[in-house]
Amino acid sequence: MILINIKFPIRPDKIDEWVELANAYARDVNTEEGCLFFQISRSLTDENEFICIEGFKDAEAGAAHVKHSYVKEFFEAAPDLVSAQPQIIYLDAPHDGFGPMGEIQPR
């Protein structure tokens, strides 16, 4: 599994545009055959920072992802909305996605 986490610092005056772009992008990416999950959430500690967490089945699925037209459109639009260069963590991990957390279960 390819696991990617990205911090997107967004210009305060561009938040509404970002949310619209991010929502459309997430909807598109989640339709991809090799996408295990793709979510963008607002940080609880910085209202101008958004965190993207994405998982793809394998490197092949990740390579297919970046070939979609909506990815190119996202990469074209995002520089006008970010306040600094996004920071990324990219891992190729031997997992199939999310699994149960042992420390917390519903009571």
C-alpha positions in Angstrom: 0.0 0.0 0.0 1.1 3.5 -0.8 0.3 5.8 2.2 0.6 9.6 1.6 0.0 12.4 4.1 0.2 16.0 3.0 -0.1 19.2 5.0 -1.6 22.0 2.9 -1.2 25.6 4.4 -4.0 27.6 2.7 -4.2 31.4 2.3 -6.9 32.7 4.7 -8.6 34.6 1.9 -8.7 31.5 -0.3 -10.2 29.0 2.2 -13.6 28.9 0.4 -11.9 28.2 -3.0 -9.7 25.6 -1.4 -12.7 23.7 0.2 -14.5 23.7 -3.2 -11.4 22.4 -5.0 -10.5 19.8 -2.3 -14.1 18.4 -2.2 -14.2 18.0 -5.9 -10.8 16.4 -6.0 -11.5 14.0 -3.2 -14.7 12.9 -4.9 -12.8 12.2 -8.1 -9.9 10.4 -6.4 -12.2 8.2 -4.4 -13.7 6.8 -7.6 -10.3 5.4 -8.7 -10.0 1.6 -8.8 -6.7 1.6 -6.9 -7.7 4.1 -4.3 -8.2 2.6 -0.8 -9.1 5.9 0.8 -8.7 9.6 0.2 -9.7 12.3 2.7 -8.9 16.0 3.3 -9.7 17.4 6.7 -9.1 20.7 8.4 -6.5 20.8 11.2 -7.8 21.2 14.7 -4.9 23.4 15.7 -4.6 25.7 12.6 -7.7 26.8 10.8 -5.7 27.5 7.7 -4.1 24.1 7.4 -5.7 21.0 5.8 -4.4 17.5 6.1 -4.8 15.0 3.3 -4.5 11.3 4.0 -4.6 8.9 1.0 -3.9 5.3 0.4 -3.5 3.5 -2.9 -3.4 -0.3 -3.4 0.2 -0.2 -4.7 2.7 1.8 -6.7 1.0 1.0 -9.9 -2.3 2.5 -8.6 -0.4 5.6 -7.5 1.2 5.9 -10.9 -2.2 5.6 -12.5 -3.6 8.2 -10.2 -1.3 11.0 -11.3 -2.3 10.5 -15.0 -5.9 11.6 -14.5 -6.9 15.0 -15.8 -8.4 16.1 -12.5 -5.0 15.5 -10.8 -3.4 17.9 -13.3 -6.2 20.4 -12.8 -5.7 20.2 -9.0 -1.9 20.7 -9.3 -2.6 23.6 -11.6 -5.0 25.4 -9.2 -3.4 24.6 -5.8 -0.4 27.0 -6.1 -2.8 30.0 -6.2 -4.4 28.8 -2.9 -1.5 27.6 -0.7 0.4 30.0 1.5 3.6 27.9 1.6 4.9 24.7 -0.1 2.9 21.7 1.2 4.8 19.1 3.2 4.4 15.4 2.4 5.1 12.0 3.9 5.1 9.1 1.3 5.5 5.5 2.5 5.3 2.2 0.6 4.0 0.0 3.4 3.1 -3.7 3.6 -0.6 -3.1 4.6 -4.0 -3.3 2.9 -5.4 -0.2 4.5 -6.9 0.6 7.9 -7.2 -2.1 10.6 -8.8 -2.2 14.0 -7.1 -0.2 16.8 -6.5 -2.4 19.8 -6.4 0.3 22.5 -9.8 1.7 21.9 -13.1 -0.1 21.4 -16.7 1.1 22.0 -18.2 0.4 25.5 
